[in-house]
Amino acid sequence: MTPSIKRACGDCTLCCKVMAIEALAKPAGSWCRHCKPGQGCAIYAEHPAECASFSCLWLVNDLLDERWKPSRSKLVLTTSEDGIEVRCDPGSPNAWRREPYASEIRAWAVEGERNDMTVVVIAGQRVILVTPEREFDLGSVGPDDRIVRELEGGRDGEQRGSEWARFGRERTVGSAHCVRLRTRSR
């Protein structure tokens, strides 16, 4: 990503609500006790390293216009090893379904399929995998769970498969809770 020189958080503090902060034992989906919504962090000079190093995609990607500012869209966009995560404000769990967001998220899913990347929407504890053809509501996916996506029938008829370890450390296959999705490629 190309850093944006002209953007700053300003009055946006949504990441302080949607992101988990391990150093503060703050779960995702609740306000950080140090956040002053719309103003900033009360312990900014001493805030944890994970907060200091965090930048949402709106801050660092000039391709996302003002509509994508989290305080306006109610969405915090982040990247993972596997693709893009769209984190919804718990007070607006369907914000990602509004336009222009829904169309752009679907376009990212199309591009992601070509580049072996995922697009997931996180609304509270619910995780939704967005693909070009449809959405897979995975329900609650814990930090130790593993999502496996299997593609059947490649474009030339051969079997294809992709696997992603998501949301924290990967357990061994024997003890992991696996969510298996089967989709047919064209």
ABEGO torsion letter per residue (X at the ends): XBBBAABBAEABAAAAAABBBAAAGBBBGBBBAABBBGAEBAAAAABBAAAAABBBAAAABAABBAAABAAAAGBBBBBBAAEBBBBBBAABAAAAABOAAAAAAAAAAAAAAAAGBBBBBBBEABBBBBBAABBBBAEBBBAABBBBBBBBGBAAGBBBBBBBBBGEBBBBAAABBBBBBBBBBX
